[in-house]
Amino acid sequence: MRALTVLAGQPDSLTVVDVPEPEPGPNELLVEGLAVGVCGTDREIAAAEYGEAPPGEDRLIIGHESLGRVMTAPEGSGFQPGDQVVGVVRRPDPVPCGACAQGSFDMCRNGRYTERGIKGINGYASQRWTVPVDYAIAVPAELGELAILVEPASVLAKAWDQVQLVGSRSWFEPRTVLVTGAGPIGLLAAMFGAQRGMDVHVLDRVTEGLKPQLVAELGATYHSEGIAELARHLEPDVVIEATGAPSIVGEAMTITGPYGIVCVTGVSAPGKTTPVDLGAINREIVLDNDVVIGSVNANRGHYATAAQALAAADPAWLTKLISRRVRLADYAAAFEPQDGDVKVVITL
């Protein structure tokens, strides 16, 4: 069986190798891998910026954005051969913290969680894989290959859930959202905002091509000017920050209206210094009762919400998010960004 792997901690070690066939346990599904999505996290693991192999192993099978077809399932599991499934990424620590113990492993307090294809557990970029029934998400058959978007969409399902939870501390009826970044995460964030009936605005650097088109097809407004200029005529109730660019993150904290919420989903690279007027940010947050929250990963409920949101979306629009499909044998091409890329998928 072929799988896409890295030597954890060693750059330029990404390669396809033969690995043993997986053996499902008593409460596990055996799944035929159909595809994996490639994101910035995968590229950072390939560059040895992080990534941790399973205990006692040198190589890590990468891939956390999964899609597969059930081959065998335990009796009474609720799954049948032929079902399409997505595997949850994170697992709670062996001695769960309070959050993990009640199923909120995406909010782990002690950092001893593991993550498939990222930290301590092999991922889904193999021709077959197993997954415990409790960490398998059934996806609507009508989604077809578009179900590869469930994992990234789950990140936004959680982000919007966190925004709503924070907002509900008082009266909260947000009307306007600004999404910074028009990559897969940003575009899916905009999709969720549109499905909520909000006035959606998306900010990105490119001025033409697929990204502005996708935003327009949502009925949203696309911007390519700087945040300072945008702030002259837009005061959003919510900002979903999806770039991780330090200068954008800092400016996003000051653009909201009173009682605004900024949810940061992009991860900044360490070691870069950006001048920031902390006094202005402090004044904005305190005097306007603003909130800035970080959001990462997702739990089972968020995956289910993501699948429902994708099923309700225009399939023609979702199809355009997948800008390239690459065979497993040609994996290297998936890790070389090209102009116009949104979501790159490796077919297994």
C-alpha positions in Angstrom: 0.0 0.0 0.0 1.3 3.5 -0.9 1.3 6.4 1.4 2.7 10.0 1.5 5.1 10.4 4.3 7.8 12.6 5.8 10.7 11.9 8.2 9.5 14.0 11.1 11.8 17.0 11.6 13.8 16.5 8.4 13.2 18.9 5.5 12.9 17.7 1.9 12.0 14.2 3.1 8.4 14.1 1.6 8.0 11.0 -0.4 5.6 8.2 -1.3 6.6 4.8 0.3 5.2 1.4 0.8 3.6 0.9 4.2 1.9 -2.1 5.8 -1.8 -2.6 5.2 -3.9 -1.3 8.1 -5.7 -3.8 10.3 -9.0 -2.5 11.8 -9.6 -3.0 15.5 -12.9 -4.2 16.9 -14.5 -0.8 16.8 -12.9 0.6 13.7 -13.8 1.2 10.1 -11.5 0.0 7.3 -11.6 2.8 4.7 -10.4 3.1 1.1 -8.7 6.5 0.9 -10.1 8.6 -2.0 -8.4 12.0 -1.5 -6.6 14.3 0.8 -6.5 18.1 0.7 -3.2 20.0 0.9 -3.0 23.1 3.1 -0.4 25.4 4.7 -0.1 23.0 7.6 1.0 20.1 5.3 3.5 22.4 3.6 5.0 23.4 6.9 5.3 19.8 8.0 7.0 19.0 4.7 9.4 21.9 5.5 10.1 20.4 8.9 8.7 23.4 10.8 6.8 20.9 12.9 5.2 17.5 12.8 5.6 14.5 15.0 5.8 10.8 14.0 3.9 8.1 16.0 5.9 6.8 19.0 8.7 4.4 17.9 8.4 5.4 14.2 10.6 7.7 12.1 8.0 8.5 9.3 4.7 10.3 9.6 2.0 9.6 7.1 0.7 13.1 6.5 -2.8 14.3 5.4 -5.5 15.6 7.8 -8.1 16.7 5.2 -9.6 13.3 4.4 -12.2 11.6 2.3 -12.7 7.9 2.0 -15.1 5.1 1.3 -16.0 2.5 4.0 -14.7 -1.0 3.1 -15.7 -2.9 6.3 -17.6 -1.7 9.4 -18.4 -3.3 12.7 -21.9 -4.6 13.1 -24.2 -2.0 14.8 -21.8 0.8 14.1 -24.2 2.7 11.8 -21.8 2.5 8.9 -22.1 0.3 5.8 -19.6 -0.6 3.1 -19.7 2.1 0.4 -20.5 5.0 2.8 -18.4 8.1 2.3 -16.7 9.2 5.5 -14.3 11.9 6.7 -12.0 11.2 9.7 -11.7 13.6 12.6 -8.2 15.0 13.1 -7.7 15.5 16.8 -7.8 12.9 19.6 -7.9 13.7 23.3 -4.9 13.1 25.5 -4.6 9.7 27.3 -5.5 11.3 30.7 -8.1 13.8 29.5 -8.2 17.4 30.7 -11.7 18.6 31.6 -12.4 19.8 28.1 -11.3 16.6 26.4 -13.2 14.5 28.9 -16.5 16.0 27.7 -15.8 15.8 24.0 -14.3 19.3 23.5 -10.9 18.0 22.5 -10.5 20.9 20.2 -10.2 23.0 23.4 -7.6 20.8 25.1 -6.1 22.6 28.1 -2.9 20.6 28.6 -1.6 20.2 25.0 -1.3 16.4 25.3 -3.7 15.7 22.4 -2.6 14.0 19.2 -3.6 14.8 15.6 -3.7 12.6 12.6 -1.1 13.5 10.0 0.3 16.2 12.3 1.2 15.1 15.8 1.8 11.6 17.0 -0.7 9.7 14.8 -0.4 8.8 11.1 -2.7 10.7 8.8 -5.0 9.9 5.9 -2.7 10.2 2.9 -2.7 6.5 2.3 -4.6 4.2 0.0 -6.3 2.6 2.9 -6.7 3.7 6.5 -8.6 2.8 9.7 -10.5 5.1 12.0 -12.5 4.4 15.2 -16.2 4.7 14.7 -16.4 7.5 17.2 -14.1 9.6 15.0 -15.7 8.9 11.6 -18.1 11.4 10.2 -20.6 10.2 7.6 -21.0 12.7 4.8 -23.9 13.1 2.3 -23.4 10.9 -0.8 -24.5 13.8 -3.0 -21.4 15.8 -2.0 -19.2 13.4 -3.8 -15.6 14.5 -3.9 -16.6 17.9 -2.5 -16.7 16.2 0.9 -12.9 16.8 1.0 -13.9 20.3 2.1 -15.5 19.0 5.3 -12.4 19.3 7.5 -11.5 22.9 6.5 -15.2 23.8 6.8 -15.2 22.3 10.3 -12.7 24.9 11.3 -15.1 27.7 10.2 -18.1 25.9 11.8 -16.2 26.2 15.1 -15.1 29.8 14.5 -18.7 30.9 13.9 -19.8 28.8 16.9 -17.3 30.6 19.0 -18.4 34.0 17.7 -22.0 33.2 18.5 -21.1 32.0 22.0 -19.1 35.1 22.8 -21.6 37.4 21.3 -24.5 35.9 23.3 -23.0 37.3 26.5 -25.3 40.3 25.7 -27.7 41.3 22.9 -26.1 40.1 19.6 -27.5 40.4 16.1 -24.5 40.9 13.8 -25.3 42.1 10.4 -21.9 42.7 8.8 -18.8 40.4 8.6 -15.4 41.1 7.2 -13.3 38.1 6.2 -9.6 38.8 5.8 -8.0 36.4 3.3 -9.6 34.7 0.3 -7.9 31.3 0.5 -10.0 28.2 1.3 -10.5 29.1 4.9 -11.5 32.7 4.1 -13.9 31.7 1.3 -15.5 29.1 3.5 -15.8 31.7 6.3 -17.6 33.9 3.7 -19.9 31.0 2.7 -21.0 30.6 6.3 -21.6 34.3 6.7 -23.7 34.3 3.5 -25.7 31.3 4.7 -26.4 33.3 7.9 -27.9 36.2 5.8 -25.1 38.6 6.7 -23.6 41.4 4.6 -20.3 39.7 3.7 -17.1 41.5 2.8 -13.8 39.8 1.8 -10.4 41.4 1.8 -7.5 39.9 -0.2 -4.4 41.2 -2.1 -5.3 39.9 -5.6 -7.3 42.1 -7.8 -8.7 39.7 -10.4 -9.2 36.1 -11.2 -11.0 33.3 -9.4 -11.1 34.7 -5.9 -13.0 37.9 -6.6 -15.3 35.8 -8.8 -16.1 33.3 -6.0 -16.8 36.2 -3.6 -19.2 37.8 -6.1 -21.0 34.5 -6.6 -21.7 34.4 -2.9 -23.4 37.8 -3.2 -20.6 39.3 -1.1 -18.3 42.3 -1.7 -14.6 41.9 -2.6 -12.0 44.4 -1.5 -8.3 44.7 -2.3 -7.4 48.0 -0.6 -5.7 48.2 2.8 -7.7 47.8 6.0 -7.1 51.4 7.0 -8.7 52.6 3.7 -11.5 50.0 4.1 -12.2 51.2 7.6 -13.3 54.6 6.2 -16.5 53.1 4.8 -16.9 49.7 6.6 -17.5 49.0 10.3 -18.1 45.3 10.6 -19.7 43.6 13.6 -17.6 40.5 13.1 -14.1 39.9 11.6 -12.9 36.4 10.7 -9.1 36.8 10.2 -7.8 34.1 7.9 -4.4 35.4 6.7 -2.2 35.1 9.8 -0.3 38.1 8.5 0.7 40.1 11.6 0.0 43.5 10.2 -3.5 42.4 9.1 -4.2 40.7 12.5 -3.3 43.9 14.3 -5.4 46.2 12.1 -8.3 43.8 12.2 -8.6 44.4 15.9 -9.4 48.0 15.4 -11.9 48.0 12.5 -15.0 46.6 14.2 -17.9 48.6 15.5 -18.8 48.7 19.2 -19.2 45.3 20.8 -17.3 43.8 17.8 -15.8 40.3 17.7 -12.6 39.4 15.9 -12.0 35.7 15.5 -8.4 34.8 14.5 -8.1 31.6 12.5 -4.8 32.3 10.6 -1.5 31.2 12.2 1.3 33.7 12.0 4.9 32.6 11.4 7.1 33.3 14.5 10.1 35.6 14.5 8.7 38.5 12.5 8.5 42.0 14.1 5.6 44.3 13.1 5.2 47.8 14.5 1.8 47.9 16.3 0.2 50.8 18.3 -0.9 48.7 21.3 -2.3 51.8 22.9 -4.8 52.3 20.1 -5.7 48.6 20.1 -6.2 48.7 23.9 -8.4 51.8 23.6 -10.5 50.3 20.9 -11.1 47.0 22.7 -11.8 48.4 26.1 -14.0 51.4 25.2 -16.0 49.4 22.7 -16.4 46.2 24.7 -14.7 44.3 21.8 -13.4 40.7 22.0 -10.5 39.0 20.2 -10.6 35.2 20.2 -8.4 32.5 18.7 -10.0 29.4 17.1 -8.3 26.3 15.9 -9.3 22.7 15.1 -12.8 21.3 15.6 -14.8 18.6 17.4 -17.4 16.1 16.1 -20.2 18.6 16.3 -18.4 21.1 14.1 -17.7 18.4 11.5 -21.4 17.6 11.4 -22.3 21.3 11.0 -19.7 21.6 8.3 -21.2 18.7 6.3 -24.6 20.2 6.6 -23.4 23.7 5.4 -21.6 22.2 2.4 -24.7 20.1 1.5 -26.7 23.4 1.6 -24.2 25.3 -0.6 -24.2 25.6 -4.4 -22.2 22.6 -5.6 -21.1 24.5 -8.7 -19.5 27.2 -6.4 -17.9 24.5 -4.2 -16.5 22.8 -7.2 -14.5 25.9 -8.1 -12.8 25.9 -4.7 -10.9 22.7 -5.9 -8.5 24.4 -8.3 -6.2 21.4 -8.9 -6.2 17.6 -8.6 -2.9 15.8 -8.4 -2.3 12.1 -8.5 -0.5 10.5 -5.5 2.5 9.7 -7.7 2.8 13.4 -8.6 2.5 14.6 -5.0 5.4 17.1 -5.3 3.3 19.3 -7.7 0.6 19.6 -4.9 3.2 21.3 -2.7 4.3 23.9 -5.2 1.8 26.7 -5.1 0.6 28.1 -8.4 -1.1 31.3 -9.3 -4.8 30.9 -9.0 -4.7 28.0 -6.5 -7.4 27.8 -3.9 -7.6 24.2 -2.8 -5.3 21.5 -4.1 -6.3 17.9 -3.7 -4.3 14.7 -4.0 -6.3 11.8 -5.3 -5.4 8.5 -3.8 
